[in-house]
Amino acid sequence: MNTDSFALRHIGPRENDLPEMLKTIGVSSIDQLIYETVPDDILLKKALDLDTAMSEQEYLEHITELSTKNKLFKTYIGLGYHQSITPPVIQRNILENPGWYTAYTPYQAEIAQGRLEALLNFQTVITDLTGMELANASLLDESTAAAEAMALLFNVREKEKKQTNASKFFVSEEVLPQTISVLETRSIPLGIKLVVGNHEEFDFSDEFFGVILQYPSRTGKVYNYKSFIEKSNKNQIKVAVAADILSLVMLEAPGHFGVDVVVGTTQRFGIPLGYGGPHAAFFATKDEYKRSIPGRIIGVTKDTDGNRALRMALQTREQHIKRDKATSNICTAQVLLAVMAGMYAVYHGPEGLKYIAQKVHNGAATLANALEKLGFEQMNETYFDTIAIKTDATKIKFLAEAKEVNFYYPNDETVSISINETTTVKDLNKIVAIFSEAIKKDFQKIVELETGNKIQQEVARKTEFLQQEVFNKYHSETDLMRYIKKLERKDLSLNHSMISLGSCTMKLNAAAEMLPLSDPMWGNVHPFVPVEQAEGYQTVLKKLEKQLTEITGFAATSLQPNSGAQGEYAGLMVIRAYHESRGEGHRNICLIPSSAHGTNPASAVMAGMQVVVTKSTDEGNIDVDDLREKALKHKDNLSCLMVTYPSTHGVYESAIREITGIIHENGGQVYMDGANMNAQVGLTNPGAIGADVCHLNLHKTFAIPHGGGGPGVGPICVAKQLVPFLPSNPVIKTGGENAITAISAAPYGSSLVCLISYAYICMLGVNGLKKATQFAILNANYIKERLNGHYEVLYAGERGRAAHEMIVDCRPFKAKGIEVTDIAKRLMDYGFHAPTVSFPIAGTLMIEPTESESKMALDQFCDAMISIRKEIEAADKENVNNVLKNSPHTLQMLTTDEWSFPYSRQEAAFPLEYVSENKFWPSIRRVDDAYGDRNLICTCNPIEAYMEA
C-alpha cells in the first residue's frame, strides 16, 4: 500500500472491493461504467493541465512554507475587521472538531439538537445586543446582510410608499466602503436608486423608502441617531443600522431607538480574520417582518411527547419551496462561525464581554490622550475603539510599515486607528513611538490603561443583556468543554456515519486539509492589508483560481462569492453586465428547466431577470423542443439559460451540447450550476458542454466542510468574453477591466477556507481528481443496483446508469400509509442521516454517497434501506402505531417501564446487528413544526417567560 497517496485515503472503496462492486453493477471495469454513463461527445480528450499529487506531508510542508510569506503586522485598519482572540477551548472543541465542522444543515431536527441549541444561543446574543425582537441564525458577511436589509425594507414599504413607487434608499457616507459597493450591486436589478450622502443633511423626502446608518461610523465617531430615526419614522422611512457587535456592549441597542433592522458581523467574537472570512454576519429585525427575514431562523417547539425541541422555523419562506417568490435563500449562512461566536458569548458571559469592550475603549482613549499630549489633533469627539488623527498620512504610513504596523489612511491628512481585543500597552507604546518619530519629539511611555469616557451619555448602554442561565454558567474551561461535548453528542455528523445527501456532496474533509486553518499565520491576516503583506495568501488564491479555471475549461475565476447562492447571483450579474456592454441591456429573459435547483429562479429574480420555465420530459431530461421554442420566442430578449449538469435528476443528459447551442444561436449565455461538479472533474467540464459561466460549490466538490450549514464558497469561473466583468472591491483591486461592483465584503471572499480546496486539489493531483469522480459514479451506481427490486430509481441515463446521485421514489408507499418523512426519520434509528427529502420531486429521496465512502459504509446504508422496505411491507394504512410512524426512537422511550408498541424494543432501536456496535440516539422524538410556527420562540429564554407574557 502506497502510504504517500492521499487519493488512497480520500477514496473509500479498497482495491479488493472493486470486483464485487463492478459485478453488482454489471460492468467489467470502471472505464466501461464511465462509457455507459457519460456522453462520449463531452468527455475530455486529454488530461487536465494540473500538477501531480503531493503527499500529505509534502503538502503540509508546502503550506507552512507559504504561510511564512504572510507578514503579520500589528494591524489597526478596522473597517469592519478586527483581530480577536479565539478561546482555545472553542478552537479545539469546535473549530478543529469534525463533530461540529462535518455536520449538515439541521433539516433533520431530531439528530441536530446540539447545533440548534448553539444557534439559538447565537440568536439570543444578537437580539439582546441589538434590542430587536427577532434574529436569524447568521448570514454571510456584514455587507451582504446590509443588502438583505435594503431588500427587506423595500419589500415591506408602507402602502403609501408603494403607491408612489418610492424607490430611493439613502446610504450614509459613513457606511463601510465595501458595504456601499455591495449595496450598489444589489440595488440596480431591484430598481432601487442609491443616494449616498451626509446623514446630517438628509431631507427625509417622500421619495425615500429607507436608510442605512453605521454605528459607530466608518471614521469611528459615535453619532446620536435618535432624532434622525424619529424623523425617519414620522416620514415612513424605514431605518437599518449596521452595528459593531462589540461596541453594543457599551452602546445602547439600536432597537431601543426605533430602528427596523440591525445588521453586522460577529467576527469580533472570537473568529479569526482569515484574510476576510468566513465570518458569521447577523440580521435582527422586528417580529412583524418575520415572514420576510432572510436566512434560517431557529425556533422552539415540542416533540411527540411534548418535550421541548428545536428546529428550523418558518421554512415556507425558502427557495426550494416557493422558488422565485422566496424571501429567503437558506444557502446563505455561516453556521460553524455563528456557533463559535455564540460560544464566545457563553464563555465570557455579560461581565466578561463588558471587560473586553471596556478594555478596547480604554485602549483607544489612552492612545488618543498620549497622541494629543504630543500635539496631534484627534478628530473624533466620541468613539468606541477608533480614533482619527490629523497629520501627514504619507509620512506616518512610511514609518509605520517600516515598524510592521498597519493603520487606515482615508485621505492624505488623516490616520485612522482601530484598537482591538488583542491590543496591549506595549502595542500602544509602539504606535505612539511612530508618531513621536514623525515629529522628532520624545513621548512619555504609557504604563497602564486609562479609563475611557468617550461615549456620550445619550447613547451609552443602560439596558442589561445576556441574563439567561446559559450565559452565566459555563465560565471555566472544564464547564464549557463539557457543555460543548453535551451538545455535540446530540448531533449526527460525518464522523459518525455516511450522510448520503443528494446535491450536497458530503464527502471527507481530510484532517490535512483542515490543519492550516488553526495557524495564526493564515488566521490573523486582515483583508485590507497591502497585498505585498499577504504574499502567502496571494500565491494560494491565484494558484487556486488557476486550478479551478483549468478544471472548468474556462478563462478566469473569481473567488469573491462566499456561498453557492452568491456564486449564482455573481454569475448572472456578470452575464447582465456583458449584455449591457454590447448595447443589449434589454436582454432579461432567463430560461430555467423545471428540474432546476430552487436557488436558480430565486437568484435570477434577484438579478432582475424574468424567469421562463421550460418543461422536462417523462424521463426527467430537459425537453429540447420546448426549450428551442421558448428560446426562439424570446430570442430578442434572451439573457441566459440556467442549467445544472449532470441534471438535478442525477443524469448526464446527452443533448446538453445541443441545448447550449440553442441558447447561443439565440443570443443568450449559458450559466451552469456547479452543484453537481463532483460528477465532472477530470471527465468533462462546463467549457466542454458549452457553458459560459459556472459557479462551484467549494463546500461540496472541493471538500470545504458544511459546518452545519456554512461556511461555503461559491466562486465563479467564466469564458473569455465574461472575464472583463468579474467583481471588484473598493479597497483592494480585484476583478476585470469593466468589473461589476462587489458581490461580497472581502476582496477574495472567505479566503481562509479556500486553503482547504487548494489542499484537496494539490494532494489529489490530476489523476486523483479524475479518480475521485469515477468512484463517485461507481458508488452511486453500486447503491442503485443494490436497491434494485426494493425501490424504484426514477431517472437514469440512456444506458440505465445514474450519475453520482439518484432519486428514489417513495410515493408508492402512501398505499401503506407511509410517507417519505417516515423513512427519513426511521433511518435515524439505523444510525443514518436521511438523504435529501422531497427535492427536486416531492415524495422522493435523493441519494448521493460521494467517493469518500467505503463499500462497508455503502452496504450498511443499503442494508438499512432494504430493512426499512420490509418494514414498509409490514405496515398497515389503518394502523399508524408502527415502527416507521413512531420513529425515531429515543433512549428515553426504550428505558421507560411502559412499552405500548406492537413491536419490540429490539426492533425499535437495534433493527440490524451493526447498529448495536455504534448506536446513535436521537435526543428527541419527531418535532411538531406547525406548533413551532404558530408559537414562534427564537431565543433561549425559559419557556415560562413566554407563558407569562
Disulfide bonds with the S-S distance in Angstrom:
none
